[in-house]
Amino acid sequence: MSKAKPGFRVGQYFCSFPEGEFIKEDEDGNLFVMVDIFKINKDDSVEKIQQSELTPDVEEQINSAINTMLLEALENDKKLGDTDVKD
């Protein structure tokens, strides 16, 4: 990777959010988050991979990291909304 991208690491994988809208909805109304997944090789080179190449364990770890980020963002938003502003 020539320039740093914002994202997070899970084991030997690096995940980042694609440009533009990365929260999608399927036909059933379920929301999901799009991520670009890169495998970090032993020589520190990276290669983009498809979700189908992940083991179920790694996929669960990535989903857990995303859920944690979303819950933290919601909690921070709630804290900001609970702040009383006095004139």
N, C-alpha and C positions, 0 to 999 in steps of 0.2 A: 504494500500500500504506500503510495508515494506521499500522500498528505494525510494527516490525522483526520479521522471521521469521528463524530460523536457516536457513542454506542456503549456497549457493555460486553464483557468477556464471560464466557461460560466454558470452563475447562480449556480445551484446545480450539475453541470457536470464538469468533468475534461477531457480534450482531449489531447492526445499525438500522436505523429507520430510513426508508427510501425518501427521496425528495417528494414534496407534494403531500397529498392526502394518503395517509398510511393506515387509517382506521376504515375498514370496509364492513359492509353488511351483506349477508347471503340472502337467498330467496326466502328463507324461513324467519328472517329478522334477527338472526344471531350476529353479533358484532365480533370482529376479529382484527388483530393487529398484523400488518404486513411488516416483515423484517428481511433485510438482506443478511445472509449468513455466509461467513468466510471461515474456512479451515486454516488454522495457523500451523504451518509445517515446522519440522525440527530446525530448518535453516532460517526460520522467521519469515519466510515468504508466505503469502496468503493466496488462497484460491476461493472464488465464490462457488458455493455448492447449493444444491436444491434441498428443500426440506425432506424430500423422500430419501436422501442419503444419510439422514440422522438416525441414530438408534432411538427407540422410545424413551430411554432414560435421559438422553441429552435433550430431546424435544421437551420432555417434562421440566427439566431444569431451566430451559429457555422460557417456557410458559410461566414458570414460577417467578423468574426474575422480572418478566413483564408485568405480572399481576402485582408484585411487590411495588414496582414503580408506579403503577396506576393507583394503588391504595394510598401510597405516600402522597401522590399529587392530590388526590381527593381530600386527604386529611389536611394538607397544607391549605387547600382552597377553603375548606370548612373553617380552619383557624382564622384565615383572613376575613371570612364572612362574619365571624363571631366578634370581631374587633369593633368596639364602640368608638366612634369618632365624635369628640365633643368640641364645640366651637368656643 
